[in-house]
């Protein structure tokens, strides 16, 4: 683990140096992935790391967990409550006749990470920092992120680590147990959890990504379909070859 931490820190430093960036900024949600990014970033840029906590109808406990991490690692931070701007934006967009449809629930929920992306890039531009994304390999491969939302970042240091590897790294870095052990959630709506929304638990997903197969053919097919359907989220926009 010590070697992995050093390699990740060197990688972050190298990417920032090549971009002539003076530091890094990221969204701190109170979850395990952003906690690990915070712990790594502060090692690389002790004075030029900025965490942005962006509540938008999130659980108060998420902000509390984020603040516990801030205090533990002494990270500079700002709290930007996006609830009012979210309400205003949804009010402008909402189709009153169709607002009860399930697809509109997801469309509205995805506005939250996109507002967070805008906020992060404001500070990145202002400070000449890189935006550090918090996505891990398990989520990236199946497209479990919001395009141009939490998927909008300059670098993804956890991008080649499976969810369970991130958990091991979190334990090594001394991330508080309550953050490590709480159910992963993107905070898209009340009671939302990653595994329930994906329909697959992370242990199954990680096993498939490591071994290329599962004993459960139904889950295996579901993972394969998600990988195929989300391919556009992992590439630059398609263009004709002619």
N, C-alpha and C positions, 0 to 999 in steps of 0.2 A: 504493500500500500504506500509505503514511503516513496518508492520509486515512481509509482503512478502519480502521486501528488506533485512530485518534482517535475515530472514530464508535462503534466497539465499546466502547471504554473509557467514553465519555460515556453510552452506553446502559446499561452495567452500573452505573455510578454513579447514574444516574437511577432505575433499578429499585430499587436498595438504598435510596436516599433516600426514595422513595415508600412503601417498606415499613418505613421507620424502622429498617432493619437497620444494624448497626455494622460489618459486614464480610462476607466470603464464605468458604465452605468447599467443597471439591470432592475427589473421589477422584482420586489420581494413580497411573496404571497403568504408566507407562513408555512409553506409546504417544503418537502424534503429537497426537491430539485433546486429551487431558488436558494435554499439554505446552503447547499453544497457550493453553488456558484458564488455566494457571498463569502464563504470561508476561503475559497480558492482566490477570489479577486483581491481580498484584503491582504493576502500574502504577497501578491504581485505588486499591488499599488496601495501601500498602507495609508497614503495621504490623498490619493486620487481615485478612490472608489466611492461611488454614490449609489445607494439603494433607494428606490422609489417605492413606497407603499401606496397602492392605489385602490382603496376600498370602493366598491360599487355594489352596495347591498350585499356585502359579504358578511359572514359571521364575525362578530366582534372578537371571538377567540382567535381567528386567523390573524387579525392585527396584533393581538396580544402576543401570539407566538412569534410574529415577525419582530416585535419590539424586544422580546426576550433574546432573540438572536442578535439584534443590533447591539444590545447591551453586552452580550457575551463576547462578541468579536470587535466591539468598538468601531462600528461602521458608520460613516456619515450617511444621513438619510433625510428624506423629505416625505411627508404624507400629503398626497394629493387626492382628495375625495372627488371621485368622478360621478357621483350619484346624480347631481343636478344636471350636469351636461348630458348624461345618459338619458334622463327623463325628457329633456328638451328635444334631443335628437330623435328619440323614439316617437315623441308626439308629432314631429314633423313628418315622419315616415309612415306612420301607422295607417293601415287600410282597415277602417272600422268594420267593414263587412266580412273580413277574413281573419280578424285578429285571433280567433279561437283555434285556428288550424295549427296542428303540431309543427309544421314546417316554419310557421311564423315565430313560434317559441324559440326555435334554434336560431333563426335569422336575427331575432332581437338579442339573444344571449351572446351571439358572436360579435355584436357591436362592442361589448365590454372589452375583450382583448384588443380590438382594433383601436379603441380610445386609449388603451394603455400603451400601445405601440406608438401612437402619435405623441403621447406624453414623454416617453423615453427618448424619442428622436429629437424632441425639443431640447432636452437637456444635453443630449449628445452633441447636437449642433452648437449649442451655446458654450459648452465646455471643451469642445474638441475631444470627446470621449468616444469609445466604441460601445455599441449596445451589445451586451452579452445575453444571448438567449439561454433559456433554462431547459430546453427540450432534451430528452434522452433518446437513445436508439430505439427502445421499445415503442415509444410514441411516434417518433419520426417515421419509422418504416411502415406503420399502418395508417399514417396520416392523421393521427389523433392530436391535432393542433389546428388553430384557426389561421387560415391563409391570410397573410398581411396583418396578422394579429400577433399572438405569441410566436408565430412562425417568422415574423419579421425581426431579424436580428443581423448583426454583423459577423458574429462568431458563435459557435455552439460547442463549448468545451466538453459537454456531456454527450455529444452526438454519437459517439461510438461506444457508449456504456449502456448496458441493459439496466432495467429498473432495479433489479436485485444487486447489480454491481454498484449502482448509485447508493443503495442502502448500506452496503458494506463500506463504501467510501465515507458516507455520512457518519457512521459509527467511529471510524478511524479519526475523522476530523473533530469529533466531539460535539456533533450537532445534538441538541437536547432530545432526549428519548421521546418526549411527547410529540415532537415534530416527526421523528422517524416512524413512529408507530401509528400515527393517525391515518385514516383512510385517505388516499390521494384524491384530490378534487381540484377541478379547474375553477370552481366557484361561479359557475355559469348561472345556477339558480339554486334556490333553497333545497338542501338535501341532496344535491347532485354529487355523485362520486364517479371517478374515472372508470372503475371496473364495471359498474352498473351500466353506464352509458355505452361503453365499448361492447359489453356483453361477453367479455372474456376476462379472466383474472390474469394478473401479471405473471404469476408462476407458469401458467399455460403458455402465455405469449413468449416469455423468455425461453422456455424449453423449446418451443418451435423455432425461434430465431437462432438458437444454439445448435439444435440437432437437425433441423429441416423437416421434422415430422412429429406427429403426436399419435398417441393411441386412440384419441377421440377424433374421428374423421369429420364429424360435424363442426367442431371447433377449428380443426385444421383448415377446412374449406372456408369458414368464416374469416380466418386470418388471411388466407390467400386472396379472397375477394377484396378485403380492405386494402391490401397492398396494391392490387391492380387498380382499384377505383381511385386511389389517392395518389397515383403516380404523378399527376399534374402538379401536386402540391410540393413536390421535391425537385422540380426543374424550373428553369426560366420559362416564360410563356412560349407556347408552341408557335412556330411560324412556318410558312410554306417553304419547301425545298427549292422552289423555282423563283 
